[in-house]
Amino acid sequence: KEDELTTSKWSWACSVILSRALPLKYSGIMGITGSYSLEDTEVLNAADLLAGFKNDKAPEPGALHTLVPVVDMINHESNEKLRCSLSVTSDGTVVVTAGTAGLSRGYEVAVSYSDKLCGTAPLNRWGFVLTPCPGAEGTPAAQEAIAPQEAIAPQEAVTPPSE
């Protein structure tokens, strides 16, 4: 049954949201007065996302998992000269600004997911590995520059749902 929600489909959907979402926070009274801000990616985690789904009285997260069309396709870049920056205006408009090297035709628009990423730290959340952290040679635990996000433990392999 194509329309049936399975553990595999649920895990795949959560992984897509967690790997592509921006951490937007709204301060003020929604719709009346206030502004948006872009928070550090470390405030987003699977536990907050799942708590919100399970309990409508769950504590308000530090930021909302926000999917922004086109911006949600931007990948990570560690090189400061090549990466662009993201900012958000008070009305919630996300602005992408070219890095110091500018943008050249054929090059990917990329941003830094966090300046603290190295080694295997981004593997659980974003699905890629970077060069080892400084001083991490021979010590796998030292490769975690930031605490890994709580993993969603699927009961079966996470694969995109078939159409």
Backbone as CSV, one residue per row, in Angstrom:
resi,resn,N_x,N_y,N_z,CA_x,CA_y,CA_z,C_x,C_y,C_z
1,LYS,0.841,-1.181,0.000,0.000,0.000,0.000,0.885,1.243,0.000
2,GLU,0.818,2.019,-1.062,1.665,3.196,-1.207,1.394,4.266,-0.161
3,ASP,0.140,4.448,0.231,-0.219,5.527,1.148,0.027,5.180,2.611
4,GLU,0.420,3.964,2.889,0.618,3.531,4.270,1.903,4.133,4.831
5,LEU,1.798,4.693,6.048,2.969,5.267,6.702,3.735,4.153,7.403
6,THR,4.971,3.955,6.993,5.823,2.928,7.597,6.925,3.606,8.394
7,THR,7.606,2.828,9.218,8.732,3.363,9.979,9.799,3.894,9.031
8,SER,10.016,3.192,7.930,11.014,3.619,6.959,10.643,4.971,6.347
9,LYS,9.395,5.135,5.958,8.953,6.408,5.371,9.036,7.529,6.389
10,TRP,8.634,7.256,7.634,8.686,8.267,8.694,10.139,8.682,8.966
11,SER,11.041,7.727,9.075,12.452,8.024,9.330,13.056,8.824,8.185
12,TRP,12.715,8.455,6.961,13.220,9.184,5.798,12.738,10.635,5.846
13,ALA,11.450,10.860,6.120,10.900,12.221,6.165,11.573,13.054,7.257
14,CYS,11.764,12.467,8.437,12.433,13.199,9.522,13.872,13.529,9.161
15,SER,14.578,12.603,8.516,15.971,12.862,8.144,16.061,13.981,7.112
16,VAL,15.102,14.060,6.202,15.095,15.139,5.209,14.884,16.482,5.909
17,ILE,13.941,16.536,6.810,13.675,17.789,7.535,14.898,18.200,8.342
18,LEU,15.465,17.276,9.112,16.601,17.608,9.965,17.848,18.001,9.187
19,SER,18.048,17.433,8.006,19.263,17.745,7.254,19.137,19.007,6.403
20,ARG,17.955,19.504,6.185,17.751,20.654,5.299,17.156,21.870,6.002
21,ALA,16.697,21.748,7.241,16.001,22.844,7.926,16.953,23.928,8.419
22,LEU,16.461,25.153,8.399,17.168,26.282,8.996,16.563,26.545,10.375
23,PRO,17.387,26.958,11.324,16.869,27.259,12.655,16.390,28.716,12.749
24,LEU,15.118,28.949,12.490,14.567,30.302,12.589,13.835,30.467,13.909
25,LYS,14.054,31.604,14.547,13.397,31.900,15.819,12.600,33.180,15.656
26,TYR,11.373,33.171,16.165,10.534,34.367,16.127,10.442,34.926,17.533
27,SER,10.711,36.208,17.682,10.605,36.875,18.971,9.499,37.910,18.875
28,GLY,8.585,37.885,19.805,7.489,38.848,19.802,6.155,38.157,19.708
29,ILE,5.125,38.911,19.415,3.775,38.384,19.290,3.514,38.114,17.816
30,MET,3.326,36.824,17.478,3.165,36.408,16.087,2.049,37.180,15.395
31,GLY,2.365,37.768,14.248,1.387,38.481,13.453,1.134,39.912,13.889
32,ILE,1.668,40.302,15.038,1.418,41.659,15.523,2.717,42.460,15.559
33,THR,3.657,42.003,16.334,4.938,42.683,16.438,6.022,41.660,16.736
34,GLY,7.196,41.884,16.247,8.290,40.956,16.498,9.196,40.834,15.298
35,SER,10.158,39.929,15.416,11.096,39.753,14.317,11.651,38.333,14.328
36,TYR,12.241,37.935,13.202,12.860,36.632,13.045,14.368,36.764,13.200
37,SER,14.994,35.691,13.642,16.455,35.648,13.681,16.902,34.247,13.291
38,LEU,18.098,34.161,12.757,18.692,32.896,12.358,19.572,32.434,13.510
39,GLU,19.268,31.274,14.071,20.001,30.756,15.217,21.090,29.796,14.763
40,ASP,21.954,29.388,15.678,22.990,28.412,15.384,22.333,27.066,15.103
41,THR,22.864,26.309,14.156,22.268,25.024,13.787,22.254,24.031,14.942
42,GLU,23.075,24.248,15.962,23.127,23.320,17.091,21.823,23.294,17.887
43,VAL,20.969,24.313,17.747,19.718,24.326,18.520,18.672,23.393,17.935
44,LEU,18.866,22.923,16.708,17.916,21.992,16.102,18.338,20.566,16.389
45,ASN,17.410,19.760,16.859,17.725,18.349,17.057,16.483,17.491,16.920
46,ALA,16.711,16.227,16.750,15.614,15.285,16.527,14.665,15.231,17.715
47,ALA,15.190,15.355,18.923,14.345,15.258,20.116,13.274,16.351,20.122
48,ASP,13.648,17.594,19.784,12.671,18.686,19.741,11.627,18.457,18.654
49,LEU,12.083,18.005,17.491,11.165,17.756,16.386,10.149,16.681,16.762
50,LEU,10.632,15.583,17.308,9.746,14.481,17.671,8.842,14.842,18.846
51,ALA,9.351,15.605,19.820,8.526,16.012,20.956,7.346,16.853,20.489
52,GLY,7.581,17.727,19.516,6.506,18.553,18.970,5.436,17.739,18.266
53,PHE,5.847,16.642,17.609,4.883,15.774,16.933,4.074,14.951,17.937
54,LYS,4.740,14.522,19.010,4.097,13.632,19.975,3.206,14.364,20.975
55,ASN,3.540,15.608,21.297,2.849,16.293,22.377,2.682,17.766,22.021
56,ASP,1.436,18.221,21.868,1.223,19.619,21.505,1.514,20.558,22.669
57,LYS,1.761,20.018,23.856,2.117,20.836,25.019,3.624,20.778,25.315
58,ALA,4.390,20.271,24.372,5.844,20.187,24.531,6.410,21.592,24.664
59,PRO,7.509,21.755,25.418,8.101,23.088,25.555,8.473,23.682,24.206
60,GLU,8.369,24.983,24.102,8.717,25.687,22.860,10.207,25.485,22.577
61,PRO,10.558,25.013,21.379,11.979,24.808,21.063,12.710,26.145,20.931
62,GLY,14.056,26.079,20.991,14.862,27.279,20.852,14.692,27.940,19.496
63,ALA,14.366,27.149,18.493,14.129,27.646,17.136,13.241,26.633,16.425
64,LEU,12.608,27.075,15.352,11.739,26.197,14.585,12.483,25.600,13.402
65,HIS,12.231,24.332,13.122,12.783,23.680,11.935,12.047,24.277,10.738
66,THR,12.740,25.084,9.940,12.101,25.816,8.858,12.709,25.425,7.516
67,LEU,11.884,24.939,6.611,12.341,24.628,5.262,12.068,25.841,4.379
68,VAL,13.118,26.400,3.807,13.016,27.582,2.961,13.302,27.145,1.529
69,PRO,12.313,27.273,0.621,12.526,26.834,-0.756,13.815,27.399,-1.353
70,VAL,14.529,26.616,-2.090,15.812,26.879,-2.738,16.939,26.941,-1.701
71,VAL,16.787,27.713,-0.632,17.830,27.816,0.392,18.064,26.450,1.039
72,ASP,17.014,25.632,1.139,17.184,24.320,1.765,18.030,23.360,0.928
73,MET,18.413,23.754,-0.277,19.271,22.915,-1.120,20.748,23.315,-1.024
74,ILE,21.067,24.360,-0.271,22.446,24.842,-0.165,23.265,23.890,0.702
75,ASN,24.447,23.528,0.220,25.336,22.612,0.936,26.362,23.357,1.773
76,HIS,27.142,22.588,2.549,28.164,23.134,3.448,29.464,23.439,2.701
77,GLU,30.117,24.515,3.103,31.449,24.873,2.594,32.265,25.381,3.780
78,SER,33.442,24.805,4.006,34.293,25.206,5.124,35.166,26.416,4.802
79,ASN,35.510,26.616,3.524,36.401,27.695,3.120,35.679,29.047,3.233
80,GLU,36.185,29.917,4.109,35.538,31.215,4.346,35.428,32.072,3.091
81,LYS,36.409,31.999,2.198,36.389,32.833,0.993,35.335,32.373,-0.008
82,LEU,35.049,31.072,-0.029,34.116,30.526,-1.016,32.668,30.504,-0.549
83,ARG,32.469,30.419,0.748,31.101,30.256,1.236,30.344,31.582,1.305
84,CYS,29.042,31.456,1.106,28.146,32.599,1.224,27.673,32.694,2.673
85,SER,26.960,33.744,2.987,26.398,33.851,4.332,24.887,33.956,4.230
86,LEU,24.221,33.524,5.285,22.769,33.611,5.374,22.402,34.608,6.455
87,SER,21.382,35.373,6.191,20.826,36.257,7.214,19.326,36.282,7.001
88,VAL,18.614,36.780,7.986,17.164,36.847,7.874,16.722,38.239,8.313
89,THR,15.831,38.833,7.532,15.309,40.157,7.881,14.218,39.997,8.929
90,SER,13.817,41.089,9.526,12.827,41.031,10.601,11.494,40.455,10.138
91,ASP,11.197,40.531,8.832,9.933,39.972,8.336,10.056,38.503,7.927
92,GLY,11.242,37.908,8.131,11.425,36.496,7.844,12.020,36.182,6.491
93,THR,12.369,37.186,5.698,12.990,36.952,4.395,14.422,36.479,4.597
94,VAL,14.777,35.342,3.995,16.134,34.807,4.101,16.962,35.382,2.958
95,VAL,18.120,35.958,3.299,18.995,36.607,2.329,20.309,35.829,2.240
96,VAL,20.730,35.505,1.023,22.004,34.827,0.776,22.956,35.864,0.191
97,THR,24.119,36.041,0.828,25.112,37.026,0.398,26.385,36.299,-0.015
98,ALA,26.948,36.668,-1.168,28.169,36.028,-1.667,29.327,36.240,-0.705
99,GLY,30.227,35.255,-0.663,31.428,35.347,0.161,32.441,36.304,-0.446
100,THR,33.590,36.439,0.206,34.600,37.402,-0.240,35.150,37.082,-1.624
101,ALA,35.139,35.816,-2.021,35.621,35.436,-3.353,34.570,35.696,-4.424
102,GLY,33.367,36.059,-4.024,32.294,36.290,-4.987,31.734,34.981,-5.512
103,LEU,30.868,35.076,-6.474,30.280,33.895,-7.101,30.671,33.869,-8.566
104,SER,31.115,32.729,-9.013,31.472,32.568,-10.417,30.508,31.578,-11.059
105,ARG,30.270,31.778,-12.338,29.384,30.878,-13.069,29.885,29.436,-12.932
106,GLY,28.970,28.534,-12.644,29.311,27.123,-12.533,29.699,26.679,-11.132
107,TYR,29.890,27.611,-10.206,30.248,27.236,-8.842,28.996,27.157,-7.982
108,GLU,29.046,26.265,-7.015,27.923,26.032,-6.129,27.785,27.141,-5.085
109,VAL,26.550,27.557,-4.823,26.272,28.460,-3.718,26.283,27.591,-2.464
110,ALA,27.154,27.899,-1.499,27.281,27.091,-0.290,27.471,27.997,0.920
111,VAL,27.117,27.493,2.096,27.245,28.229,3.355,27.925,27.329,4.380
112,SER,28.281,27.888,5.519,28.817,27.085,6.610,27.662,26.672,7.513
113,TYR,27.501,25.371,7.732,26.459,24.904,8.647,26.841,25.241,10.085
114,SER,28.131,25.240,10.378,28.651,25.606,11.694,30.163,25.701,11.580
115,ASP,30.763,26.660,12.258,32.218,26.791,12.250,32.884,25.711,13.108
116,LYS,32.101,24.975,13.885,32.640,23.963,14.794,32.710,22.575,14.166
117,LEU,32.362,22.443,12.887,32.313,21.125,12.252,33.686,20.674,11.772
118,CYS,34.022,19.428,12.111,35.204,18.770,11.576,35.056,17.280,11.851
119,GLY,35.864,16.488,11.187,35.819,15.051,11.409,34.461,14.442,11.085
120,THR,33.993,13.566,11.970,32.737,12.856,11.741,31.522,13.567,12.341
121,ALA,31.725,14.716,12.963,30.614,15.421,13.617,29.397,15.638,12.709
122,PRO,29.562,15.998,11.430,28.377,16.228,10.597,27.730,14.962,10.007
123,LEU,28.326,13.796,10.238,27.839,12.574,9.588,26.406,12.227,9.977
124,ASN,26.081,12.244,11.256,24.758,11.840,11.714,23.654,12.763,11.220
125,ARG,23.923,14.043,11.188,22.881,15.005,10.842,22.810,15.334,9.358
126,TRP,23.977,15.523,8.721,23.986,15.990,7.334,24.500,14.964,6.337
127,GLY,25.096,13.888,6.801,25.497,12.816,5.905,26.828,13.000,5.204
128,PHE,27.747,13.782,5.754,29.068,13.909,5.154,30.134,13.956,6.246
129,VAL,31.379,13.728,5.852,32.512,13.732,6.775,33.508,14.776,6.279
130,LEU,34.128,15.487,7.204,35.141,16.492,6.869,36.524,16.008,7.296
131,THR,37.546,16.801,7.031,38.893,16.447,7.464,38.901,16.323,8.988
132,PRO,39.797,15.495,9.520,39.815,15.287,10.976,40.005,16.593,11.739
133,CYS,39.455,16.614,12.941,39.609,17.773,13.821,41.074,17.897,14.229
134,PRO,41.563,19.119,14.472,42.951,19.297,14.922,43.206,18.481,16.193
135,GLY,44.286,17.726,16.203,44.638,16.923,17.368,43.843,15.644,17.502
136,ALA,43.082,15.289,16.476,42.210,14.115,16.563,42.855,12.844,16.028
137,GLU,44.084,12.921,15.557,44.723,11.747,14.994,44.747,10.619,16.022
138,GLY,44.189,9.492,15.649,44.226,8.315,16.507,43.222,8.307,17.648
139,THR,42.415,9.355,17.769,41.426,9.389,18.854,40.052,9.662,18.266
140,PRO,39.307,8.617,17.917,38.000,8.799,17.281,37.062,9.694,18.074
141,ALA,37.080,9.627,19.395,36.167,10.448,20.199,36.467,11.935,20.034
142,ALA,37.720,12.285,19.783,38.091,13.687,19.637,37.591,14.283,18.339
143,GLN,37.132,13.461,17.390,36.634,13.970,16.121,35.271,14.625,16.245
144,GLU,34.636,14.501,17.380,33.323,15.117,17.578,33.519,16.522,18.134
145,ALA,33.662,17.509,17.270,33.869,18.885,17.704,32.629,19.435,18.381
146,ILE,31.469,19.011,17.925,30.221,19.374,18.585,29.484,18.076,18.861
147,ALA,28.637,18.083,19.870,27.897,16.868,20.209,27.020,16.471,19.038
148,PRO,27.034,15.209,18.648,26.171,14.792,17.545,24.709,14.912,17.945
149,GLN,23.853,15.177,16.976,22.423,15.273,17.239,21.903,13.911,17.651
150,GLU,20.859,13.897,18.471,20.269,12.622,18.855,19.747,11.942,17.597
151,ALA,20.128,10.720,17.433,19.741,9.991,16.225,18.316,9.474,16.330
152,ILE,17.640,9.457,15.216,16.352,8.792,15.142,16.688,7.347,14.834
153,ALA,16.386,6.453,15.740,16.743,5.053,15.554,15.643,4.335,14.792
154,PRO,15.794,4.228,13.471,14.753,3.555,12.688,14.752,2.055,12.942
155,GLN,13.616,1.451,12.797,13.479,0.019,12.955,13.944,-0.705,11.695
156,GLU,13.987,0.016,10.599,14.437,-0.560,9.339,15.290,0.488,8.627
157,ALA,15.940,0.133,7.548,16.826,1.044,6.835,16.072,2.283,6.354
158,VAL,16.762,3.422,6.393,16.167,4.679,5.930,16.430,4.805,4.437
159,THR,15.390,4.704,3.661,15.480,4.861,2.213,14.351,5.746,1.748
160,PRO,14.529,6.488,0.679,13.443,7.326,0.183,12.249,6.463,-0.175
161,PRO,11.038,6.964,0.100,9.861,6.182,-0.251,9.754,6.036,-1.767
162,SER,9.306,4.869,-2.189,9.143,4.653,-3.633,7.866,5.322,-4.111
163,GLU,7.870,5.731,-5.337,6.696,6.411,-5.888,5.769,5.459,-6.572
